[in-house]
Amino acid sequence: MSLKKKLNFEELVAENRKQILADRLIMEKIEQSMDQRMEQSIKKVQDQ
């Protein structure tokens, strides 16, 4: 176990929820970046 104090179940759930929301934001940013790259690639192909 880590050096942190032992979390009770509710605190654990709250921490988990915060991490999930943070991960979701990261995933959305990655998705937007991929969409932009895809659009750029399509434009390059169409311009050729």
N, CA, C and O atoms as CSV, one atom per row, in Angstrom:
chain,resi,resn,atom,element,x,y,z
A,1,MET,N,N,0.844,-1.199,0.000
A,1,MET,CA,C,0.000,0.000,0.000
A,1,MET,C,C,0.876,1.244,0.000
A,1,MET,O,O,1.983,1.231,0.537
A,2,SER,N,N,0.379,2.312,-0.601
A,2,SER,CA,C,1.154,3.549,-0.691
A,2,SER,C,C,1.300,4.212,0.673
A,2,SER,O,O,0.698,3.787,1.659
A,3,LEU,N,N,2.099,5.247,0.703
A,3,LEU,CA,C,2.336,5.964,1.956
A,3,LEU,C,C,1.156,6.845,2.349
A,3,LEU,O,O,1.078,7.311,3.485
A,4,LYS,N,N,0.238,7.072,1.408
A,4,LYS,CA,C,-0.956,7.872,1.715
A,4,LYS,C,C,-1.755,7.216,2.828
A,4,LYS,O,O,-1.632,6.018,3.086
A,5,LYS,N,N,-2.583,8.035,3.487
A,5,LYS,CA,C,-3.470,7.444,4.490
A,5,LYS,C,C,-4.449,6.514,3.781
A,5,LYS,O,O,-4.750,6.693,2.600
A,6,LYS,N,N,-4.927,5.548,4.492
A,6,LYS,CA,C,-5.877,4.610,3.919
A,6,LYS,C,C,-7.183,5.341,3.622
A,6,LYS,O,O,-7.744,6.004,4.494
A,7,LEU,N,N,-7.655,5.217,2.401
A,7,LEU,CA,C,-8.900,5.882,2.020
A,7,LEU,C,C,-10.086,4.975,2.328
A,7,LEU,O,O,-10.015,3.757,2.164
A,8,ASN,N,N,-11.174,5.590,2.775
A,8,ASN,CA,C,-12.379,4.774,2.926
A,8,ASN,C,C,-13.038,4.618,1.550
A,8,ASN,O,O,-12.606,5.238,0.578
A,9,PHE,N,N,-14.050,3.813,1.476
A,9,PHE,CA,C,-14.638,3.465,0.185
A,9,PHE,C,C,-15.157,4.690,-0.565
A,9,PHE,O,O,-14.937,4.812,-1.770
A,10,GLU,N,N,-15.845,5.603,0.135
A,10,GLU,CA,C,-16.406,6.785,-0.517
A,10,GLU,C,C,-15.299,7.670,-1.096
A,10,GLU,O,O,-15.428,8.199,-2.200
A,11,GLU,N,N,-14.210,7.822,-0.336
A,11,GLU,CA,C,-13.083,8.626,-0.822
A,11,GLU,C,C,-12.446,7.970,-2.043
A,11,GLU,O,O,-12.046,8.647,-2.991
A,12,LEU,N,N,-12.359,6.662,-2.005
A,12,LEU,CA,C,-11.799,5.910,-3.122
A,12,LEU,C,C,-12.652,6.112,-4.378
A,12,LEU,O,O,-12.126,6.340,-5.467
A,13,VAL,N,N,-13.964,6.025,-4.209
A,13,VAL,CA,C,-14.882,6.222,-5.331
A,13,VAL,C,C,-14.745,7.643,-5.880
A,13,VAL,O,O,-14.711,7.838,-7.095
A,14,ALA,N,N,-14.665,8.637,-4.988
A,14,ALA,CA,C,-14.531,10.032,-5.411
A,14,ALA,C,C,-13.221,10.246,-6.174
A,14,ALA,O,O,-13.205,10.920,-7.204
A,15,GLU,N,N,-12.133,9.676,-5.673
A,15,GLU,CA,C,-10.836,9.783,-6.357
A,15,GLU,C,C,-10.906,9.134,-7.732
A,15,GLU,O,O,-10.415,9.682,-8.719
A,16,ASN,N,N,-11.515,7.977,-7.780
A,16,ASN,CA,C,-11.655,7.243,-9.034
A,16,ASN,C,C,-12.458,8.060,-10.046
A,16,ASN,O,O,-12.096,8.138,-11.220
A,17,ARG,N,N,-13.544,8.662,-9.582
A,17,ARG,CA,C,-14.396,9.470,-10.453
A,17,ARG,C,C,-13.612,10.661,-11.021
A,17,ARG,O,O,-13.712,10.970,-12.208
A,18,LYS,N,N,-12.826,11.327,-10.153
A,18,LYS,CA,C,-12.008,12.463,-10.607
A,18,LYS,C,C,-11.025,12.021,-11.683
A,18,LYS,O,O,-10.833,12.715,-12.682
A,19,GLN,N,N,-10.406,10.867,-11.475
A,19,GLN,CA,C,-9.423,10.357,-12.435
A,19,GLN,C,C,-10.095,9.997,-13.754
A,19,GLN,O,O,-9.541,10.253,-14.823
A,20,ILE,N,N,-11.282,9.408,-13.685
A,20,ILE,CA,C,-12.018,9.050,-14.899
A,20,ILE,C,C,-12.360,10.304,-15.695
A,20,ILE,O,O,-12.211,10.320,-16.917
A,21,LEU,N,N,-12.820,11.360,-15.013
A,21,LEU,CA,C,-13.156,12.608,-15.704
A,21,LEU,C,C,-11.916,13.227,-16.338
A,21,LEU,O,O,-11.979,13.723,-17.463
A,22,ALA,N,N,-10.793,13.202,-15.631
A,22,ALA,CA,C,-9.542,13.735,-16.179
A,22,ALA,C,C,-9.119,12.923,-17.404
A,22,ALA,O,O,-8.698,13.487,-18.414
A,23,ASP,N,N,-9.231,11.600,-17.310
A,23,ASP,CA,C,-8.873,10.735,-18.436
A,23,ASP,C,C,-9.787,10.990,-19.628
A,23,ASP,O,O,-9.339,10.969,-20.774
A,24,ARG,N,N,-11.064,11.231,-19.360
A,24,ARG,CA,C,-12.014,11.498,-20.437
A,24,ARG,C,C,-11.629,12.774,-21.190
A,24,ARG,O,O,-11.707,12.821,-22.418
A,25,LEU,N,N,-11.212,13.813,-20.446
A,25,LEU,CA,C,-10.773,15.057,-21.084
A,25,LEU,C,C,-9.564,14.812,-21.978
A,25,LEU,O,O,-9.493,15.325,-23.095
A,26,ILE,N,N,-8.619,14.029,-21.481
A,26,ILE,CA,C,-7.430,13.708,-22.278
A,26,ILE,C,C,-7.840,12.965,-23.546
A,26,ILE,O,O,-7.346,13.267,-24.632
A,27,MET,N,N,-8.735,12.002,-23.413
A,27,MET,CA,C,-9.192,11.234,-24.579
A,27,MET,C,C,-9.878,12.133,-25.601
A,27,MET,O,O,-9.686,11.960,-26.805
A,28,GLU,N,N,-10.682,13.097,-25.129
A,28,GLU,CA,C,-11.354,14.016,-26.045
A,28,GLU,C,C,-10.342,14.861,-26.807
A,28,GLU,O,O,-10.508,15.099,-28.003
A,29,LYS,N,N,-9.288,15.319,-26.117
A,29,LYS,CA,C,-8.244,16.108,-26.778
A,29,LYS,C,C,-7.530,15.274,-27.838
A,29,LYS,O,O,-7.256,15.758,-28.935
A,30,ILE,N,N,-7.230,14.022,-27.507
A,30,ILE,CA,C,-6.574,13.124,-28.462
A,30,ILE,C,C,-7.478,12.918,-29.674
A,30,ILE,O,O,-7.015,12.938,-30.815
A,31,GLU,N,N,-8.767,12.721,-29.418
A,31,GLU,CA,C,-9.724,12.502,-30.498
A,31,GLU,C,C,-9.795,13.717,-31.425
A,31,GLU,O,O,-9.809,13.569,-32.647
A,32,GLN,N,N,-9.838,14.922,-30.840
A,32,GLN,CA,C,-9.868,16.148,-31.643
A,32,GLN,C,C,-8.608,16.265,-32.491
A,32,GLN,O,O,-8.677,16.619,-33.668
A,33,SER,N,N,-7.478,15.972,-31.901
A,33,SER,CA,C,-6.203,16.031,-32.612
A,33,SER,C,C,-6.196,15.047,-33.784
A,33,SER,O,O,-5.744,15.381,-34.880
A,34,MET,N,N,-6.695,13.848,-33.548
A,34,MET,CA,C,-6.752,12.844,-34.611
A,34,MET,C,C,-7.688,13.290,-35.726
A,34,MET,O,O,-7.385,13.105,-36.905
A,35,ASP,N,N,-8.823,13.876,-35.361
A,35,ASP,CA,C,-9.762,14.381,-36.364
A,35,ASP,C,C,-9.108,15.457,-37.223
A,35,ASP,O,O,-9.255,15.458,-38.445
A,36,GLN,N,N,-8.378,16.379,-36.575
A,36,GLN,CA,C,-7.709,17.452,-37.309
A,36,GLN,C,C,-6.666,16.881,-38.267
A,36,GLN,O,O,-6.576,17.312,-39.416
A,37,ARG,N,N,-5.891,15.931,-37.806
A,37,ARG,CA,C,-4.870,15.315,-38.661
A,37,ARG,C,C,-5.513,14.591,-39.833
A,37,ARG,O,O,-5.006,14.641,-40.954
A,38,MET,N,N,-6.619,13.925,-39.577
A,38,MET,CA,C,-7.330,13.219,-40.642
A,38,MET,C,C,-7.807,14.218,-41.692
A,38,MET,O,O,-7.648,13.988,-42.890
A,39,GLU,N,N,-8.394,15.331,-41.240
A,39,GLU,CA,C,-8.874,16.356,-42.171
A,39,GLU,C,C,-7.725,16.936,-42.986
A,39,GLU,O,O,-7.864,17.153,-44.190
A,40,GLN,N,N,-6.582,17.189,-42.332
A,40,GLN,CA,C,-5.409,17.716,-43.037
A,40,GLN,C,C,-4.927,16.723,-44.090
A,40,GLN,O,O,-4.584,17.111,-45.207
A,41,SER,N,N,-4.904,15.449,-43.733
A,41,SER,CA,C,-4.463,14.415,-44.674
A,41,SER,C,C,-5.400,14.342,-45.870
A,41,SER,O,O,-4.953,14.216,-47.010
A,42,ILE,N,N,-6.698,14.422,-45.609
A,42,ILE,CA,C,-7.686,14.369,-46.692
A,42,ILE,C,C,-7.503,15.563,-47.621
A,42,ILE,O,O,-7.547,15.411,-48.841
A,43,LYS,N,N,-7.294,16.765,-47.047
A,43,LYS,CA,C,-7.079,17.961,-47.867
A,43,LYS,C,C,-5.842,17.805,-48.731
A,43,LYS,O,O,-5.863,18.162,-49.909
A,44,LYS,N,N,-4.760,17.277,-48.163
A,44,LYS,CA,C,-3.520,17.086,-48.926
A,44,LYS,C,C,-3.760,16.155,-50.103
A,44,LYS,O,O,-3.304,16.424,-51.215
A,45,VAL,N,N,-4.469,15.066,-49.864
A,45,VAL,CA,C,-4.748,14.097,-50.925
A,45,VAL,C,C,-5.622,14.738,-52.000
A,45,VAL,O,O,-5.393,14.528,-53.191
A,46,GLN,N,N,-6.619,15.515,-51.590
A,46,GLN,CA,C,-7.518,16.157,-52.547
A,46,GLN,C,C,-6.800,17.234,-53.355
A,46,GLN,O,O,-7.141,17.467,-54.515
A,47,ASP,N,N,-5.807,17.894,-52.752
A,47,ASP,CA,C,-5.077,18.963,-53.431
A,47,ASP,C,C,-4.080,18.426,-54.452
A,47,ASP,O,O,-3.608,19.174,-55.308
A,48,GLN,N,N,-3.760,17.150,-54.371
A,48,GLN,CA,C,-2.767,16.584,-55.301
A,48,GLN,C,C,-3.341,16.380,-56.682
A,48,GLN,O,O,-2.640,15.914,-57.579
